[in-house]
Amino acid sequence: MALRSVYIISLLGLLVLWQGGTAYAFSLERLALDTIPGGIPPRDTLPQEDPIPEITDYEIAVPQDSVEAAQAAKDTEEVSTYNPKTQGLFIGIDVGKLTSFVLPFELKYEGFIGYQYKKSFLFSVEAGSGDLTPNAYRNGQYQSQGIYWRAGPDYLISVNPRNSVYFGFRYAQSSFRDEGTFTVSSDLWPDVEESYSRDALSAVWGELVLGSEANVNDHLRFGWKFRVRFMFDFSEVDTFEIFAIPGYGRTVDKSIPALNLYLRYIF
């Protein structure tokens, strides 16, 4: 009887403690609702913090402005250390004509000298020699040998610190000689071989020039010239027309285009 009474009292105590805890928790919640305006909002309506972006070990965030500033500083340093010569005496060579060493029908040399004034104005004197053996006759050979010169101004326009374009004109003359041999064939008579040789020949023409060049360094330039040549006059001969003129080309063409590649060094 006494043991049963102890069990009953223990169960009643646990029941009271459980009810008391529930009441205590309920009273705390009630207090929160009474003290917070509007009560406690649901959990899913509470503001959420933005997640922190994950950055790998190898990612480094560099502002775009810093990259552009670094590139601008590099370009400024390059320009400041580059100081091309823009006025003075210059000399040059036509490197394109060096290829004539491997051609079977011509051999040419050409160089030039001049002065560049205030960056944009150039005056050049060009001189060269030519040994031409074009296919003038089907039954013979023709050869024209001589020297020539050209002179004239150019106006140069800078595209950027390292590249320029220019245009100009030239007055040109050539002094040369030519000779030819040919064979006259006949079914009735023996073949006859004829030849001729003429000295002290001359020609005069003009040229329009358009070109471009790049600065290799402060003194050396590499460029090209496109020319259109217009014949003014050349020597008249009684027999066998002049076929080719050193510095100009074939006389059957009253205007001839040409392209030159060159190196120029300004002092």
C-alpha positions as a printed NumPy array, in Angstrom:
array([[   0.   ,    0.   ,    0.   ],
       [   2.803,    2.358,    0.892],
       [   4.731,    1.446,   -2.336],
       [   1.643,    2.126,   -4.446],
       [   1.256,    5.522,   -2.812],
       [   4.869,    6.401,   -3.717],
       [   4.26 ,    5.53 ,   -7.407],
       [   1.128,    7.625,   -7.552],
       [   2.879,   10.624,   -5.974],
       [   5.806,   10.311,   -8.442],
       [   3.511,   10.265,  -11.478],
       [   1.633,   13.288,  -10.196],
       [   4.947,   15.137,   -9.732],
       [   6.088,   14.4  ,  -13.27 ],
       [   2.746,   15.51 ,  -14.621],
       [   2.974,   18.786,  -12.706],
       [   6.537,   19.39 ,  -13.96 ],
       [   5.524,   18.754,  -17.584],
       [   2.487,   21.005,  -17.301],
       [   4.603,   23.658,  -15.6  ],
       [   7.238,   23.594,  -18.408],
       [   4.58 ,   23.921,  -21.027],
       [   2.976,   26.794,  -19.169],
       [   6.379,   28.448,  -18.739],
       [   7.169,   28.173,  -22.414],
       [   3.706,   29.374,  -23.289],
       [   4.116,   32.356,  -20.975],
       [   7.455,   33.3  ,  -22.624],
       [   5.936,   33.141,  -26.091],
       [   2.997,   35.184,  -24.864],
       [   5.404,   37.746,  -23.46 ],
       [   7.222,   38.015,  -26.812],
       [   3.996,   38.482,  -28.679],
       [   2.949,   41.192,  -26.264],
       [   6.264,   43.108,  -26.438],
       [   7.003,   42.94 ,  -30.234],
       [   4.689,   45.053,  -32.401],
       [   2.84 ,   42.81 ,  -34.786],
       [   4.166,   39.74 ,  -33.06 ],
       [   6.895,   37.431,  -34.306],
       [   6.719,   37.051,  -38.063],
       [   6.904,   33.607,  -39.581],
       [  10.425,   32.235,  -40.048],
       [  10.229,   32.156,  -43.861],
       [   9.421,   35.923,  -43.976],
       [  12.535,   36.99 ,  -42.078],
       [  15.205,   38.836,  -44.202],
       [  17.903,   36.505,  -45.524],
       [  21.553,   37.502,  -45.82 ],
       [  23.163,   37.396,  -49.295],
       [  25.423,   34.399,  -49.672],
       [  29.148,   35.137,  -49.711],
       [  30.522,   34.427,  -53.199],
       [  33.002,   31.659,  -53.346],
       [  36.413,   32.672,  -54.714],
       [  38.792,   29.973,  -55.744],
       [  42.388,   30.039,  -54.664],
       [  43.524,   31.204,  -58.119],
       [  41.039,   33.987,  -58.807],
       [  42.251,   37.535,  -58.234],
       [  39.81 ,   40.343,  -58.801],
       [  41.591,   43.178,  -60.681],
       [  39.631,   46.361,  -61.449],
       [  39.288,   47.117,  -65.169],
       [  40.475,   50.68 ,  -64.587],
       [  43.763,   49.376,  -63.229],
       [  44.322,   47.22 ,  -66.34 ],
       [  43.648,   50.157,  -68.679],
       [  45.887,   52.443,  -66.635],
       [  48.727,   49.919,  -66.792],
       [  48.373,   49.562,  -70.579],
       [  48.317,   53.353,  -71.027],
       [  51.471,   53.677,  -68.919],
       [  53.183,   51.017,  -71.044],
       [  52.217,   52.768,  -74.3  ],
       [  53.41 ,   56.114,  -72.941],
       [  56.742,   54.601,  -71.939],
       [  57.169,   53.053,  -75.404],
       [  56.426,   56.335,  -77.179],
       [  58.709,   58.298,  -74.864],
       [  61.653,   55.975,  -75.626],
       [  60.996,   56.065,  -79.41 ],
       [  62.347,   59.185,  -81.097],
       [  62.557,   58.786,  -84.897],
       [  64.772,   61.085,  -86.912],
       [  62.555,   63.371,  -89.005],
       [  65.004,   65.811,  -90.623],
       [  68.329,   65.369,  -92.284],
       [  70.258,   63.819,  -95.149],
       [  69.271,   60.305,  -96.196],
       [  70.491,   57.577,  -98.534],
       [  68.773,   54.456,  -99.774],
       [  68.843,   51.408, -102.011],
       [  66.194,   49.681, -104.109],
       [  66.209,   46.181, -102.652],
       [  63.595,   44.968, -105.126],
       [  66.009,   45.361, -108.036],
       [  68.445,   42.998, -106.364],
       [  66.141,   40.194, -107.526],
       [  67.23 ,   40.974, -111.109],
       [  70.361,   38.917, -110.443],
       [  68.262,   35.777, -110.938],
       [  66.271,   37.043, -113.928],
       [  67.417,   36.018, -117.41 ],
       [  66.259,   39.157, -119.226],
       [  67.482,   42.123, -117.14 ],
       [  70.071,   43.29 , -114.627],
       [  69.392,   46.496, -112.649],
       [  70.921,   48.57 , -109.848],
       [  69.372,   51.611, -108.217],
       [  70.033,   53.869, -105.236],
       [  69.037,   57.326, -104.089],
       [  70.049,   60.26 , -101.933],
       [  68.031,   63.165, -100.601],
       [  67.077,   65.461,  -97.783],
       [  64.07 ,   65.379,  -95.444],
       [  62.922,   68.749,  -94.115],
       [  60.569,   69.314,  -91.167],
       [  59.267,   65.74 ,  -91.146],
       [  56.923,   66.079,  -94.154],
       [  58.967,   67.379,  -97.092],
       [  61.459,   65.188,  -98.947],
       [  63.51 ,   65.784, -102.065],
       [  65.144,   62.777, -103.691],
       [  67.613,   62.134, -106.492],
       [  67.528,   58.539, -107.754],
       [  70.075,   56.968, -110.074],
       [  70.584,   53.534, -111.543],
       [  71.787,   51.413, -114.406],
       [  70.09 ,   48.769, -116.477],
       [  71.046,   45.982, -118.851],
       [  67.857,   44.841, -120.625],
       [  67.532,   41.875, -122.978],
       [  63.818,   41.582, -123.713],
       [  62.344,   39.182, -126.236],
       [  62.051,   41.779, -128.99 ],
       [  62.606,   39.53 , -132.033],
       [  61.46 ,   35.992, -132.653],
       [  64.475,   35.365, -134.89 ],
       [  67.112,   37.396, -133.04 ],
       [  68.255,   39.2  , -129.9  ],
       [  67.982,   42.749, -128.609],
       [  69.939,   44.487, -125.859],
       [  69.669,   47.96 , -124.297],
       [  72.247,   49.249, -121.803],
       [  72.524,   52.564, -120.03 ],
       [  72.102,   54.743, -116.956],
       [  69.247,   56.906, -115.748],
       [  68.334,   59.365, -113.033],
       [  65.193,   60.828, -111.503],
       [  64.604,   63.835, -109.257],
       [  61.586,   65.253, -107.481],
       [  59.78 ,   66.031, -104.191],
       [  57.55 ,   63.97 , -101.932],
       [  55.072,   65.025,  -99.275],
       [  54.909,   62.657,  -96.314],
       [  51.89 ,   62.199,  -93.994],
       [  52.22 ,   60.343,  -90.674],
       [  49.556,   57.681,  -90.08 ],
       [  50.897,   56.812,  -86.612],
       [  54.29 ,   57.163,  -84.868],
       [  55.755,   54.313,  -86.935],
       [  54.028,   54.438,  -90.338],
       [  53.653,   57.062,  -93.054],
       [  52.283,   57.49 ,  -96.56 ],
       [  53.511,   59.95 ,  -99.178],
       [  52.993,   61.137, -102.731],
       [  55.151,   63.021, -105.194],
       [  56.433,   63.224, -108.748],
       [  59.694,   62.732, -110.644],
       [  61.391,   64.112, -113.713],
       [  63.574,   61.421, -115.312],
       [  66.19 ,   61.036, -118.058],
       [  68.114,   58.108, -119.489],
       [  71.263,   57.849, -121.608],
       [  71.753,   54.493, -123.284],
       [  72.805,   52.45 , -126.257],
       [  71.166,   49.487, -127.949],
       [  72.059,   46.749, -130.385],
       [  70.356,   43.886, -132.109],
       [  71.01 ,   40.829, -134.213],
       [  68.52 ,   38.858, -136.249],
       [  68.401,   36.246, -138.991],
       [  66.437,   36.496, -142.227],
       [  65.459,   33.014, -143.388],
       [  64.428,   32.03 , -146.912],
       [  63.519,   28.789, -148.619],
       [  65.088,   30.012, -151.871],
       [  68.199,   31.805, -150.662],
       [  70.721,   31.249, -147.893],
       [  69.874,   32.683, -144.474],
       [  71.128,   36.196, -143.9  ],
       [  72.196,   37.485, -140.478],
       [  71.99 ,   41.208, -139.818],
       [  73.022,   43.361, -136.842],
       [  73.027,   46.97 , -135.761],
       [  74.398,   49.067, -132.891],
       [  73.485,   52.612, -131.853],
       [  75.051,   54.916, -129.272],
       [  74.185,   58.266, -127.639],
       [  70.466,   57.567, -127.316],
       [  68.343,   59.389, -124.748],
       [  64.825,   59.543, -123.324],
       [  62.808,   61.863, -121.056],
       [  59.722,   60.967, -119.029],
       [  57.776,   61.868, -115.887],
       [  56.462,   59.819, -112.976],
       [  53.682,   60.059, -110.394],
       [  54.677,   58.411, -107.113],
       [  52.606,   56.999, -104.269],
       [  54.291,   55.187, -101.406],
       [  54.346,   54.056,  -97.813],
       [  57.118,   53.359,  -95.333],
       [  57.563,   52.038,  -91.795],
       [  60.144,   53.084,  -89.225],
       [  62.328,   50.102,  -88.385],
       [  64.156,   52.178,  -85.767],
       [  65.045,   55.83 ,  -85.183],
       [  67.062,   56.041,  -88.437],
       [  66.119,   53.123,  -90.714],
       [  62.984,   53.019,  -92.889],
       [  61.531,   50.239,  -95.04 ],
       [  58.934,   51.027,  -97.704],
       [  57.517,   50.69 , -101.175],
       [  56.824,   53.071, -104.07 ],
       [  54.198,   52.668, -106.748],
       [  55.022,   54.639, -109.893],
       [  53.21 ,   55.446, -113.099],
       [  55.635,   56.546, -115.816],
       [  54.618,   58.765, -118.741],
       [  56.945,   59.019, -121.734],
       [  57.653,   62.544, -122.989],
       [  60.229,   61.948, -125.709],
       [  63.054,   59.664, -126.822],
       [  65.607,   59.536, -129.653],
       [  64.395,   58.973, -133.189],
       [  66.194,   56.398, -135.303],
       [  66.01 ,   55.603, -139.01 ],
       [  65.796,   51.834, -138.777],
       [  64.693,   49.315, -136.2  ],
       [  62.766,   51.126, -133.5  ],
       [  64.075,   51.394, -129.957],
       [  62.388,   48.644, -128.014],
       [  63.425,   49.225, -124.355],
       [  64.891,   52.096, -122.311],
       [  66.797,   51.578, -119.014],
       [  64.838,   53.148, -116.154],
       [  61.627,   53.319, -118.157],
       [  60.86 ,   50.009, -119.864],
       [  59.301,   49.155, -123.209],
       [  58.688,   52.054, -125.575],
       [  55.53 ,   50.48 , -126.995],
       [  53.826,   51.444, -123.709],
       [  53.285,   55.182, -123.315],
       [  52.532,   54.727, -119.61 ],
       [  54.058,   52.018, -117.441],
       [  53.279,   51.086, -113.811],
       [  56.138,   49.959, -111.576],
       [  56.715,   48.974, -107.962],
       [  59.887,   49.504, -105.927],
       [  60.886,   48.133, -102.518],
       [  63.564,   50.094, -100.692],
       [  65.524,   50.728,  -97.507],
       [  66.194,   54.332,  -96.464],
       [  68.613,   55.541,  -93.783],
       [  68.319,   59.074,  -92.433],
       [  71.296,   60.616,  -90.632]])
